[in-house]
């Protein structure tokens, strides 16, 4: 069965303290790995798509990387406004994405 | 640019009452459309997806149904709500053609069944 897990479940950082979020996937075939940011009470906001192992994408303080089994979302010098839940999802060539449960990030000033 | 709308934003309904949630997309044609439900602290569960007008696929058995009366309109319905239908409902779209597969989400509807 296709599955996506994320760790940690929750992460608290001080402002400026860099860290990484993990997304592990087990799918029969990967067409793409997606990262989203979700603020409380809002819909997920698309961040990145990664298609092949070794690929990297960057946006401001965020960098996403992909291996054959995992994806990492690196957050460099985070700010309080980076606080949100980060979701990853795997497209297994089906009609739907397999979503992970998310990592809840809190950045304290 | 493309925009996706959902309404209402919040809804409180008694058990046994009907439901109708609406989603519309602007700025694109022939999108794939999706309904998800997100329970508190849990991941997104796909409920329905549609690749065209009148074409609906259901992912999980439930007392909900979906319809797509127009190309960019997707409706989620129920004849009689259950307590377990409470949750955050999200509509999403993705391009039907091309090499881009990401899904774009609407703002969501918070449904509380009392």
Interface residues (C-beta under 8 A of the other chain):
Chain A: X4 X31 X32 X34 X36 X41 X42 X43 X44 X45 X46 X49 X87 X89 X91 X95 X96 X97 X99 X100 X101 X102
Chain B: X6 X32 X34 X41 X42 X43 X44 X46 X49 X51 X57 X59 X88 X90 X92 X100 X101 X102 X103 X104 X105 X106 X107 X108 X110
